[in-house]
Every structure is written in structure tokens, then in C-alpha cells.
């Protein structure tokens, strides 16, 4: 059965923003590289508590950020026609990307993505997490981009969890 997890992700995003913007960002020492890893680890544990445990999964946030789509699959779908998708033209999944070549406008029901992580342009500035980093799983208008990473605005997507998808992955 599919379960809409959008509200869980919205609450998680708000807490992740608060922890960074009020806890880490104001202190220059906490913005140093070793502390960025501590923040990422803290957010993985927070994700486990706020999202995964609510769905019955424990200790599944390995490789956070960026690896979350592997241990538990969350599907993101556009909620409004015309939602922009900023595609990385390179099909590799990794730490460096070139977003927005092309920028596609999506039709309702025309795309499906695997959630990878919350995204913000500058990891050392205050964070808003306006974007989701996703992996394109279906793209009716441009199927050649299936398997590519992309960005899509968080507020224009719904995020779903399907127990059946999890059994197929195991």
C-alpha cells in the first residue's frame, strides 16, 4: 500500500533547517569540514527517528546524504503541472553535478523520481532546503534522462512510500 510521506518529510526538513541555521551556521568553528560530517550524521539519526521509525524501519539511513534512496525507497512525484526539473546532463551519480541542463517543465503524472536527499546550493550558508535531489526513474517527455540526477522543488512534490517497493528491493 502506498503511503503519502510528504508531511513527515516537511517536518524533517524544518528541523534539519533549524539545527543548521540556529546551531551550526552561526558558529564559524561548527561550519568547518569535520563539523559538516557531524551535522550530516546528526541528520541521518534525525531522519531515522522522524521518518524511518514511523514507517517501521530501523537503522536504514546508511550513506546519508545521497544514499538514502538505496536502503529505503521514497518516490517523489510532481503535484502541479509545469513543475520544473533541473536535470544533470551527466548520468553518473556522485558528489559533483551540473544542474539545469536542461530545465524541463513536467506534466502531471508524467514523471517519477527516487528521493536522494534534501538539497541547498551552498552548504556553508544558511539553508532553506527548497530543493530535493532525486534520481529520475520515469520521465515520459524525455526518457533518455532516466537514471540521471535532478533537482525538483520540494513544495511542488509529493513523497510516497510503498511497502511493496521495499520487499522487491530486498
N, C-alpha and C positions, 0 to 999 in steps of 0.2 A: 504494500500500500504506500502511495506517495504521501509525504508529509511536507507541508509548507513550513520551512525553517527561517523564513525571512525575518520574522520578529526576533528569533534567537540571535541571528547574525547582526541585526540592528543594535540590540543591547550589547553584544560583544564589541561591536565597533565603537560604541560610545565609551565603554570602559577602557578599551585599548587607547583611544584618543586622550582620555583624561589621564591615564597613567603616564603616557609620553609627554603630553603638553604641560601637565602640572607637576609631574615628578622628575622626569629625566631632562627634558629640554631646558628648563630654566637654569640648570646647574651644568656649567661647561665640563666639569670632570665626568659627569654622567653621560655626556654626549660623546665621550671618547670611544674608540672602537671596541675595547673589551666590554664596556657597558652596553653597547649596542647588542652584543651577544646575550648579555644578561636580560635585556629588555625582550629580545626575541624568545628566550627561554621562558620568561615570565608570561609572555602572551600565549605560548603553547600550553602552559599549565592552565591559564585562564580559559583558553578555548576548550580544553578538556572538561573543565568544571562547568562552564556556561552552555556549551553546545553538546559535546560528545556524551557526557554523562546523562544529560537529559534524554538522549536518544538510545541509551543503553550500551554505549561503547566506552571502555576504559583504556587508558594508556595507548591511544591511537594517533597522537599528534606528532609522530616522528618526522624529522626533517623539516620542522617549521622554520621559517615560512617557505613556501614553494613546494613542499612535498605533501601537503595535506590532502591533495586530490588523490594520492595513491592509497593511503591506509583507509580512508573513508571517502566515498564519492558523494559530492554535493553537486547538483546540477543547477545552473543558473539559466533563466530564460528571460528574454525581454518582456516587459509589461506593457510597453507602449510602442505603437508603430513609429518609425523614424528614429528609434534609439540608435545612437552612434556606436560603432565598434571600431576601435583603433587597433588595427592588425599589425603584428610584427611580420614583415615580409620573409624573414628567415624562419624556416620550420624547426629550428633547434630550440630545445628547452634548456635554459641556462640562466646565468645571472645577468648577462647583458642583452638588451633588446633595443630595437629601433621602432618605436611606436608610431602608428599613424600613417603607414604607407602600404595600403590605402586606409582611408576612413570610410567605412560603409554605413549606410542607413538601412536598418533592418525592418522587415515586415513582421507583423505579429505571427507567431508560430513558425517562423522561418529559420530559427537557429536554436542551438542547444550548446551549452558550454559546461565544462568541468571547472568548478571553483578551485583556484590555486591559492590565492592569498588576498588580503586587503592590500591596497597599493596607494602610495603617495609619491609624488615626483621627487621630493627632497627629503631624504631620510634624516638629515640633521636640522631640519626646520620644524616649526610646529606642524602637526599632522592633522589632516581632516579625514583621510581615507574616503575620499569622494569616489574612488575607482575600485573595481575588482580586477585582479589579474586572473584570467581564465585561459583554458585550453579549448580551442574550438573543436567540438565533436560533431556538429552538424551545421551546415551553412548552405541553405538552399540556393541563394543567389550566386555564391562563389564557392563551390565545393572544393576547388583547388587549395583553399586555405584550411581545410580540415587538418588538424594536427598542429596548427600554428598557435602561438600565444597571442593574446589580445587583451585590451583593456575595454571595460564597459562601465558606465556609471552605475554605482551601487543602487541609487534611488530609482533607477529605471529597470531594475531586475527583480525577479522573484527567485528565491533559492529553495531548492527542493531536495529532499532526502527520500530515497526509495530503498526499503529493506531488501527487495528483490535484487537490486543492483549490487548490494553488498554481498549477498550469497554468491552471485556469479563471479565476483572478484576473488573470492577465497578459494 
